[in-house]
Amino acid sequence: MENFIEENLSLLKTFDENKDKVIDEAEKQKAADTAREWAAMAKKGEGYWSYYGKEGRKPLKNWEEGEGIARKHPEVFLSQGDSPYWLPFKILSFAMEEE
């Protein structure tokens, strides 16, 4: 997971907690931990998912709806609950395969 995160740093802007435009080691670890946590939730059918659309946060009925959107828009970002973090679907999908 950490290598995949490293390869996709430009997609992790919401994890830049100190707003220095650099994803440091702690922020990378937070992204990896979040991806693993959300992947586990998705596998169990848990969570309140949303995707980032043209008008901001859009709620999803379930994880499967997010998968459908990702098939049409592979670059889609998803979030869980009212989290301030957004992860690209491809990172969450990778985390689910890694589980």
C-alpha positions in Angstrom: 0.0 0.0 0.0 2.7 2.5 0.9 4.4 2.1 -2.5 1.1 2.7 -4.2 0.5 5.8 -2.1 4.0 7.0 -3.0 3.2 6.6 -6.7 0.0 8.7 -6.3 1.1 11.5 -4.0 -0.3 14.2 -6.3 -3.8 12.8 -5.6 -3.6 13.1 -1.8 -3.9 16.9 -1.3 -6.5 16.6 1.4 -4.0 14.7 3.6 -1.6 17.7 3.5 -2.6 18.7 7.1 0.1 21.4 7.5 -0.7 22.9 4.1 2.9 23.0 3.0 2.1 21.4 -0.4 4.2 18.4 0.5 2.9 15.1 1.6 5.3 14.1 4.4 5.8 10.6 5.9 3.2 11.1 8.6 0.6 12.3 6.0 1.5 9.3 3.7 0.9 7.0 6.7 -2.4 8.6 7.5 -3.5 8.2 3.8 -2.5 4.5 3.9 -4.2 3.9 7.2 -7.3 5.6 6.0 -7.4 3.6 2.8 -7.1 0.4 4.7 -9.8 1.4 7.2 -12.2 2.5 4.5 -11.5 -0.6 2.4 -12.4 -2.8 5.3 -15.6 -0.9 5.8 -16.5 -1.1 2.2 -16.0 -4.9 2.2 -18.4 -5.2 5.1 -21.0 -3.0 3.5 -20.5 -0.4 6.1 -20.2 3.4 6.0 -21.8 6.4 4.5 -20.0 7.1 1.2 -19.9 10.1 -1.0 -18.1 11.2 -4.1 -16.7 14.5 -5.2 -18.8 15.8 -8.1 -19.0 19.1 -9.9 -21.0 20.7 -7.1 -18.9 19.2 -4.2 -19.8 16.3 -1.9 -22.5 14.0 -3.3 -23.9 11.2 -1.1 -24.0 7.6 -2.4 -26.6 5.0 -1.5 -23.9 2.4 -0.9 -20.4 1.4 -1.9 -21.6 -0.4 -5.0 -23.0 2.9 -6.4 -19.5 4.3 -5.9 -18.0 1.4 -7.9 -20.5 2.2 -10.7 -19.5 5.8 -10.8 -15.8 4.8 -10.8 -16.4 2.6 -13.9 -17.7 5.6 -15.7 -15.2 8.1 -14.1 -12.1 6.2 -13.0 -10.6 9.4 -11.5 -13.4 9.8 -9.0 -12.6 10.6 -5.4 -14.6 9.1 -2.5 -15.0 10.0 1.1 -16.5 8.3 4.2 -19.0 10.0 6.5 -18.1 13.6 7.1 -14.4 13.0 6.8 -12.3 15.9 5.5 -10.3 13.4 3.5 -10.8 12.3 0.0 -9.2 9.2 -1.6 -9.2 8.3 -5.3 -11.2 5.2 -6.0 -8.1 3.5 -7.4 -6.3 3.7 -4.1 -9.4 2.4 -2.2 -9.7 -0.4 -4.8 -6.0 -1.3 -4.4 -6.5 -1.4 -0.6 -9.5 -3.7 -1.0 -7.4 -6.1 -3.1 -4.6 -5.9 -0.5 -6.9 -6.9 2.4 
